[in-house]
Amino acid sequence: MADFEDHVGASAGISLEIERKLVALGVDWQDESALRQVAGEVLQYDASTTVEGVDKGGDRKLVFMELCGLIGLMNTTLAESATDGQQAHGRDSWKALAKALWAAKGSA
């Protein structure tokens, strides 16, 4: 599949969408503390219970759900790029968020 998929382009596009979601949530991806808080929320996120409550949580909840989906998509894209022998990386925003996720996971 390596000949058909542009993992480098996909990871750049996903990173941009992650940046947009972080901005919509009011999170500066250069603020480690704010990213750690979001990372903690992401690790506690349960998609099976959240969908029913979207109306109750408003726009923030919807944006947060989309961010969680993008995180999963980025992980899949980067794993596939490694499997296909491509060297794809996210932008600085993704690297900062991934670092916060690892730190939050380690402290959980």
C-alpha positions in Angstrom: 0.0 0.0 0.0 3.0 2.4 0.3 2.6 3.3 -3.3 -0.9 4.5 -2.9 -0.9 6.3 0.4 0.7 9.7 1.2 1.4 9.3 4.9 3.6 12.4 4.9 0.8 14.6 3.5 -1.8 12.9 5.6 0.1 13.5 8.8 0.6 17.2 7.9 -3.1 17.6 7.3 -4.1 15.8 10.5 -1.7 17.9 12.4 -3.3 21.1 11.0 -6.8 19.8 12.0 -5.5 19.0 15.5 -4.2 22.6 15.8 -7.6 23.9 14.8 -9.3 21.8 17.4 -6.9 22.9 20.1 -7.5 26.5 19.1 -11.3 25.9 19.3 -10.8 24.5 22.7 -8.8 27.5 23.8 -5.6 25.4 24.3 -2.2 26.7 23.3 -0.1 23.7 22.2 3.0 25.5 23.5 1.6 25.4 27.0 2.6 22.1 28.5 0.2 22.4 31.5 -2.8 23.0 29.2 -1.8 20.1 27.0 -1.4 17.8 30.0 -4.9 18.7 31.1 -6.4 17.9 27.6 -4.3 14.7 27.5 -5.7 13.6 30.8 -9.2 14.2 29.4 -8.4 12.3 26.2 -7.2 9.3 28.2 -10.4 9.3 30.2 -12.6 9.7 27.1 -15.2 7.0 26.5 -16.7 7.2 23.1 -19.5 4.8 23.9 -21.0 7.2 26.5 -20.1 10.5 24.9 -22.2 10.4 21.8 -25.5 10.6 23.7 -24.3 13.6 25.6 -23.1 15.8 22.8 -26.2 18.1 23.0 -25.6 18.6 26.7 -21.9 19.4 26.3 -22.4 21.8 23.4 -19.7 22.8 20.9 -16.8 22.1 23.3 -17.8 18.4 23.6 -18.2 18.0 19.9 -14.8 19.6 19.2 -13.2 17.5 21.9 -14.7 14.3 20.4 -13.3 15.4 17.0 -9.9 15.9 18.6 -10.0 12.4 20.1 -10.8 11.0 16.6 -7.9 12.9 15.1 -5.5 11.6 17.7 -6.5 8.1 16.8 -6.3 8.8 13.1 -2.8 10.3 13.5 -1.6 7.2 15.5 -2.9 4.9 12.8 -1.3 7.0 10.0 2.1 7.1 11.7 2.0 3.4 12.4 1.1 2.6 8.8 3.8 4.9 7.5 6.4 3.0 9.6 5.0 -0.3 8.3 5.2 1.0 4.7 8.8 2.2 5.2 7.8 5.9 4.9 9.1 8.5 7.4 6.0 10.6 8.3 6.0 13.0 11.3 3.4 15.3 12.7 3.9 19.0 13.1 5.2 20.6 16.3 1.6 20.8 17.7 1.3 17.0 17.3 4.6 16.3 18.9 3.7 18.5 21.9 0.3 16.8 22.2 1.9 13.3 21.9 4.4 14.2 24.5 1.6 15.3 26.9 -0.3 12.1 26.2 2.7 9.9 27.0 3.3 11.9 30.2 -0.3 11.7 31.3 -0.4 8.0 30.5 2.7 7.5 32.6 1.3 9.3 35.6 -2.1 7.5 35.4 
